[in-house]
Amino acid sequence: MWILVGLVPAIAWGMQPIVITKIGGRPVNQIIGTTLGTFWIGLIVMLTMLANSDVNIYDPTIFWCSFASGLGWCIGQILQYTAFKILGVAKAMPLSTGLQLILINIFSVSVYGDWRSGSTPYQGMLVGFVAIILIIVGVFCIAYKQKTPEHGFIPEKVVRPKVKLWVIILIFAVGTIGYLGYFALGELPSKLLDWHVISGLNPNPVTSPTEYGFVQFFPQTLGMVTVSMMFAFYMWLKPCFGSKRISLREANKNCPFIQSRSYFNMIDGLVFASAALTILLSKAHNGTATATTLSQSNIIIATLGGLFILKERKPKKELASTLSGLTLVVAGAVIVGLLAVMFPGLNT
C-alpha cells in the first residue's frame, strides 16, 4: 500500500506542468494560482498541527529557514513556467529537473557532507559522481535542437516566443539557483541541529524528519505567496513606468488579480501540495531512498505528457535525443536515490 502512496508524488509532480499548461494563462497567472492553492493546504496542515498539543510549531529557526526556502522555490517556479512557454513542457521539464539534480547534489556533498560514511568514505561519492555525469550527459541530450527538420515534419500549432539563447540560459541558471535555495534552506535546521534539540526554547521539539516536514510546510507557503504577490504587483504596474508608460486605468485591464485564470490555476497548487505532503508519508513508511527514487519518475510523466497530451511535436532526431537524455537523467536520479541502500550508513 505504501508503495502506491509513494507513487503519488511522481504522478502529481509529473501532471503539474500538464495541468498548468492546459489551464493556460501567463506565468504570473500560473504562479498566483499555484501559490494560493498551496497556501490553503498549508493553512489546513498548520491548524492540524496546532490541534496536536505534543508539537510546538513556533520554532523560529524552522519558521524563518522554511519561509526563505519558500521564497527560493517561488523564484524557481516562476522561471520554470516561463521556460514552459518558451520551450514546451517536454523539453523544459527534464532540463530543469536535470540541472536541479546536478546543482543540489554537488551542494549537498560539498556543504552538507552527504555521500560519506565512516566505512565507505569515498565509494559512495564515486558512485554519486558517476550518477551526476549521467545526468549531465542526459541534460546535453535533452538540450539538443535539430536545426533542419526532416521532410514532411509538421510543427506544433502553438506559436512560441523567439528568445535569445543567453536569455534561456539565464532563465534556467537563476531558476535552478532558486530551487537550490528551496532545498538548502529547507534542510538547514535539520543539518545544524539534532531532531530532539531543534531549539532550546521549544518545550515540545520536533522529533522526526516527517514531523519536521509538516511543521515547515506552512511557513514555506507563506514565502511562496510573498514572492508571487510581489511578482504579480510588478507585472500589473510595470506598464505604468518606463518610456512607453500607460495609465493605471489601462494597466488595470491586464491586472492578474482580476483574471479568472489566476484562480483556476489554484488547482495546480492543490496538485503540488498533494505531492509535497505525500512524499513525507512515503519517506516515513518506504524510507528516504525508495521515496526519492519513486518520486523522480515525475519527469517521465511530464515529458511523455508534453509529447502526447499537449501534442508538443519534435523532429525524429530531436525526439530520440530527448528520450535518450531523459533515460540518462532518470538513471542518474535512481542511482542517487539508492545510494543509501548500496552503502548503509551513508550520509544522505
C-alpha positions as CSV (number, residue, x, y, z in Angstrom):
1,M,0.0,0.0,0.0
2,W,2.7,2.5,0.9
3,I,4.5,1.9,-2.4
4,L,1.3,3.2,-4.1
5,V,1.4,6.2,-1.8
6,G,5.0,6.7,-2.9
7,L,3.8,6.9,-6.5
8,V,1.5,9.8,-5.7
9,P,4.3,12.5,-5.7
10,A,5.6,11.1,-9.1
11,I,2.1,11.3,-10.6
12,A,1.2,14.7,-9.1
13,W,4.6,16.4,-9.9
14,G,4.5,14.8,-13.3
15,M,1.0,16.1,-14.0
16,Q,1.6,19.5,-12.6
17,P,3.1,21.1,-15.8
18,I,0.4,19.4,-17.9
19,V,-2.4,20.8,-15.7
20,I,-0.8,24.3,-15.6
21,T,-0.4,24.3,-19.4
22,K,-3.9,23.1,-20.0
23,I,-5.5,25.7,-17.8
24,G,-3.3,28.4,-19.5
25,G,-2.6,32.0,-18.7
26,R,0.6,33.9,-18.3
27,P,3.4,32.8,-15.9
28,V,2.1,35.4,-13.4
29,N,-1.4,33.9,-13.5
30,Q,0.0,30.4,-13.1
31,I,2.2,31.4,-10.1
32,I,-0.6,33.2,-8.3
33,G,-2.9,30.2,-8.6
34,T,-0.2,27.7,-7.7
35,T,0.9,29.5,-4.5
36,L,-2.6,30.4,-3.4
37,G,-3.7,26.7,-3.8
38,T,-0.7,25.6,-1.9
39,F,-1.2,28.2,0.8
40,W,-4.7,27.0,1.7
41,I,-3.4,23.4,2.0
42,G,-0.5,24.7,4.2
43,L,-3.0,26.6,6.4
44,I,-5.0,23.4,6.9
45,V,-1.8,21.5,7.8
46,M,-0.8,24.2,10.3
47,L,-4.2,24.1,12.0
48,T,-4.0,20.3,12.2
49,M,-0.5,20.7,13.8
50,L,-1.9,23.2,16.3
51,A,-4.5,20.7,17.3
52,N,-1.7,18.3,18.2
53,S,-0.6,19.6,21.6
54,D,2.5,17.4,21.5
55,V,4.3,19.6,18.9
56,N,5.3,23.2,19.1
57,I,5.2,24.7,15.6
58,Y,6.6,28.1,16.6
59,D,10.3,27.3,16.5
60,P,11.9,30.4,14.9
61,T,14.8,28.5,13.3
62,I,12.4,26.3,11.4
63,F,10.0,29.1,10.6
64,W,12.5,31.5,9.0
65,C,14.5,28.9,7.2
66,S,11.3,27.5,5.8
67,F,10.0,30.9,4.8
68,A,13.2,31.7,3.0
69,S,13.1,28.3,1.2
70,G,9.6,29.1,0.0
71,L,11.0,32.4,-1.5
72,G,13.6,30.4,-3.4
73,W,11.0,27.8,-4.6
74,C,8.7,30.6,-6.0
75,I,11.5,32.3,-7.9
76,G,12.5,28.9,-9.5
77,Q,8.8,28.1,-10.3
78,I,8.2,31.4,-12.0
79,L,11.1,30.9,-14.3
80,Q,10.1,27.3,-14.9
81,Y,6.7,28.4,-16.0
82,T,8.4,30.9,-18.3
83,A,10.5,28.1,-19.7
84,F,7.4,26.0,-20.4
85,K,6.1,28.9,-22.6
86,I,9.4,29.2,-24.5
87,L,10.5,25.5,-24.9
88,G,7.4,23.5,-24.1
89,V,7.0,21.0,-21.2
90,A,8.6,18.0,-22.9
91,K,12.0,19.9,-23.2
92,A,11.9,22.4,-20.3
93,M,10.8,19.9,-17.5
94,P,13.6,17.3,-17.9
95,L,16.1,20.1,-18.5
96,S,15.1,21.9,-15.3
97,T,15.0,18.7,-13.2
98,G,18.4,17.6,-14.5
99,L,20.0,20.9,-13.7
100,Q,18.4,20.8,-10.2
101,L,19.7,17.3,-9.5
102,I,23.3,18.3,-10.6
103,L,23.4,21.5,-8.5
104,I,21.6,20.2,-5.4
105,N,23.7,17.1,-5.2
106,I,27.0,18.9,-5.7
107,F,25.9,21.4,-3.0
108,S,24.9,18.6,-0.6
109,V,28.2,16.8,-1.0
110,S,30.4,20.0,-0.7
111,V,28.5,21.8,2.0
112,Y,26.4,19.3,3.9
113,G,28.9,16.4,3.7
114,D,26.5,14.0,2.1
115,W,27.5,10.7,0.4
116,R,30.1,10.0,3.1
117,S,30.3,7.5,5.9
118,G,33.0,6.0,8.2
119,S,33.1,2.6,6.5
120,T,32.9,3.9,2.9
121,P,34.4,7.4,2.8
122,Y,34.9,7.6,-0.9
123,Q,32.9,4.7,-2.6
124,G,29.5,6.5,-2.1
125,M,30.9,9.7,-3.5
126,L,32.4,7.9,-6.5
127,V,29.1,6.3,-7.4
128,G,27.3,9.5,-6.8
129,F,29.5,11.4,-9.2
130,V,29.1,8.8,-11.8
131,A,25.3,9.4,-11.4
132,I,25.9,13.2,-11.8
133,I,27.9,12.5,-15.0
134,L,25.0,10.5,-16.4
135,I,22.6,13.4,-15.6
136,I,25.0,16.0,-17.2
137,V,25.1,13.9,-20.4
138,G,21.4,13.5,-20.3
139,V,20.9,17.3,-20.0
140,F,23.0,17.9,-23.0
141,C,21.0,15.3,-25.0
142,I,17.7,16.9,-23.9
143,A,19.1,20.4,-24.9
144,Y,19.9,19.2,-28.4
145,K,17.8,21.0,-31.1
146,Q,17.6,19.8,-34.7
147,K,18.2,22.7,-37.0
148,T,16.7,21.2,-40.1
149,P,13.6,19.0,-39.5
150,E,13.2,16.1,-41.9
151,H,10.9,16.4,-44.9
152,G,7.2,16.1,-44.0
153,F,7.6,17.2,-40.4
154,I,4.5,19.1,-39.2
155,P,5.4,21.6,-36.4
156,E,3.1,22.1,-33.4
157,K,0.4,24.7,-33.6
158,V,1.5,26.6,-30.6
159,V,3.5,29.7,-31.5
160,R,6.4,30.0,-29.1
161,P,8.2,33.3,-28.4
162,K,11.6,33.7,-30.0
163,V,14.1,34.2,-27.2
164,K,17.8,34.5,-27.5
165,L,20.0,31.7,-26.2
166,W,21.6,33.7,-23.4
167,V,18.1,34.6,-22.0
168,I,17.2,30.9,-21.9
169,I,20.4,30.0,-20.2
170,L,19.8,32.9,-17.7
171,I,16.3,31.6,-17.0
172,F,17.5,28.1,-16.2
173,A,20.5,29.3,-14.2
174,V,18.6,31.6,-11.9
175,G,15.7,29.2,-11.7
176,T,18.0,26.3,-10.6
177,I,19.6,28.6,-8.0
178,G,16.1,29.4,-6.7
179,Y,15.3,25.7,-6.3
180,L,18.7,25.2,-4.6
181,G,17.7,27.8,-2.1
182,Y,14.4,25.9,-1.6
183,F,16.3,22.7,-0.8
184,A,19.3,24.1,1.1
185,L,17.3,26.4,3.4
186,G,14.6,23.8,4.0
187,E,17.3,21.3,5.1
188,L,19.4,23.8,7.1
189,P,17.7,23.4,10.6
190,S,17.9,19.6,10.5
191,K,21.5,19.7,9.4
192,L,22.6,22.2,12.0
193,L,20.7,20.8,15.0
194,D,19.7,17.4,16.3
195,W,16.0,16.5,15.9
196,H,15.5,16.3,19.6
197,V,17.1,19.7,20.4
198,I,16.0,21.6,17.4
199,S,15.5,24.7,19.7
200,G,16.4,25.1,23.3
201,L,13.4,27.5,23.6
202,N,11.0,24.9,22.3
203,P,9.3,22.9,25.1
204,N,7.9,20.3,22.6
205,P,10.6,19.9,19.9
206,V,10.2,18.3,16.6
207,T,11.2,14.6,17.0
208,S,11.3,13.2,13.4
209,P,12.1,14.2,9.9
210,T,8.5,13.6,8.8
211,E,7.1,15.7,11.6
212,Y,9.7,18.4,10.7
213,G,8.4,18.4,7.1
214,F,4.8,19.0,8.1
215,V,5.8,21.8,10.5
216,Q,7.8,23.6,7.9
217,F,5.2,23.4,5.2
218,F,3.0,26.4,6.2
219,P,5.9,28.9,6.5
220,Q,7.2,27.7,3.1
221,T,3.8,28.5,1.6
222,L,4.0,32.0,3.2
223,G,7.3,32.6,1.4
224,M,5.8,31.3,-1.8
225,V,2.8,33.6,-1.6
226,T,5.0,36.6,-0.7
227,V,7.1,36.3,-3.9
228,S,4.1,35.6,-6.1
229,M,2.2,38.6,-4.8
230,M,5.3,40.9,-5.4
231,F,5.7,39.5,-8.9
232,A,2.0,40.0,-9.6
233,F,2.1,43.6,-8.5
234,Y,5.3,44.2,-10.6
235,M,3.6,42.7,-13.7
236,W,0.5,44.7,-13.1
237,L,2.2,48.1,-12.5
238,K,5.2,47.7,-14.8
239,P,3.5,49.2,-17.9
240,C,2.8,52.4,-15.9
241,F,6.6,53.2,-15.9
242,G,9.3,53.5,-18.5
243,S,9.4,55.2,-21.9
244,K,6.1,53.6,-23.1
245,R,4.1,54.2,-20.0
246,I,0.4,53.8,-19.9
247,S,-2.2,55.0,-17.4
248,L,-3.2,52.9,-14.4
249,R,-6.7,52.6,-15.9
250,E,-5.2,50.9,-18.9
251,A,-3.0,48.7,-16.8
252,N,-6.0,47.6,-14.8
253,K,-7.3,45.9,-17.9
254,N,-4.5,43.4,-17.7
255,C,-4.3,43.1,-13.9
256,P,-3.6,39.5,-13.0
257,F,-5.6,39.8,-9.8
258,I,-8.9,40.1,-11.7
259,Q,-8.1,37.5,-14.3
260,S,-10.0,34.2,-13.8
261,R,-7.1,32.0,-14.8
262,S,-5.1,33.2,-11.8
263,Y,-7.7,31.4,-9.7
264,F,-8.4,28.4,-11.9
265,N,-4.7,27.7,-11.5
266,M,-5.2,27.1,-7.8
267,I,-5.9,23.5,-9.0
268,D,-2.2,23.3,-9.8
269,G,-1.4,24.4,-6.2
270,L,-3.5,21.6,-4.8
271,V,-1.7,19.1,-7.1
272,F,1.7,20.4,-5.9
273,A,0.7,20.3,-2.2
274,S,-0.6,16.8,-2.5
275,A,2.8,15.7,-3.8
276,A,4.8,17.7,-1.3
277,L,2.9,16.2,1.6
278,T,2.6,12.6,0.5
279,I,6.3,12.3,-0.1
280,L,6.7,13.0,3.6
281,L,4.5,10.0,4.3
282,S,6.3,7.9,1.7
283,K,9.7,8.7,3.3
284,A,8.3,7.7,6.7
285,H,7.0,4.3,5.5
286,N,9.1,3.4,2.5
287,G,12.4,5.0,3.5
288,T,14.0,8.1,2.1
289,A,15.9,6.2,-0.7
290,T,12.8,4.5,-2.0
291,A,10.6,7.5,-1.7
292,T,13.0,9.8,-3.5
293,T,13.6,7.2,-6.3
294,L,9.9,6.7,-6.8
295,S,9.3,10.5,-7.0
296,Q,11.9,11.0,-9.7
297,S,9.7,9.3,-12.2
298,N,7.7,12.5,-12.4
299,I,9.9,13.7,-15.3
300,I,8.9,10.7,-17.3
301,I,5.2,11.5,-16.8
302,A,5.8,15.2,-17.5
303,T,7.9,14.6,-20.7
304,L,5.6,12.0,-22.2
305,G,2.6,14.1,-21.2
306,G,4.1,17.0,-23.0
307,L,4.6,14.9,-26.1
308,F,1.3,13.0,-26.2
309,I,-1.2,15.1,-24.1
310,L,0.0,18.6,-25.1
311,K,1.0,17.4,-28.6
312,E,4.4,19.0,-28.4
313,R,5.9,17.8,-31.7
314,K,9.6,17.3,-32.3
315,P,11.7,16.1,-35.3
316,K,12.8,12.5,-35.2
317,K,16.4,13.1,-34.2
318,E,15.5,15.7,-31.6
319,L,12.8,13.3,-30.1
320,A,15.3,10.5,-30.0
321,S,17.8,12.7,-28.3
322,T,15.2,14.0,-25.8
323,L,14.1,10.4,-24.8
324,S,17.7,9.2,-24.6
325,G,18.6,12.2,-22.3
326,L,15.5,11.5,-20.2
327,T,16.6,7.9,-19.7
328,L,20.1,9.0,-18.6
329,V,18.6,11.7,-16.2
330,V,16.2,9.1,-14.6
331,A,19.1,6.5,-14.4
332,G,21.3,9.1,-12.6
333,A,18.4,10.1,-10.3
334,V,17.7,6.5,-9.4
335,I,21.3,5.8,-8.6
336,V,21.4,8.9,-6.3
337,G,18.2,7.7,-4.6
338,L,19.6,4.2,-4.0
339,L,23.0,5.3,-2.6
340,A,21.8,4.8,1.0
341,V,20.8,1.3,0.1
342,M,24.0,0.4,-1.6
343,F,26.2,1.9,1.1
344,P,24.5,1.6,4.6
345,G,25.4,4.4,7.0
346,L,25.9,6.8,4.2
347,N,25.0,10.5,4.9
348,T,22.1,11.5,2.6
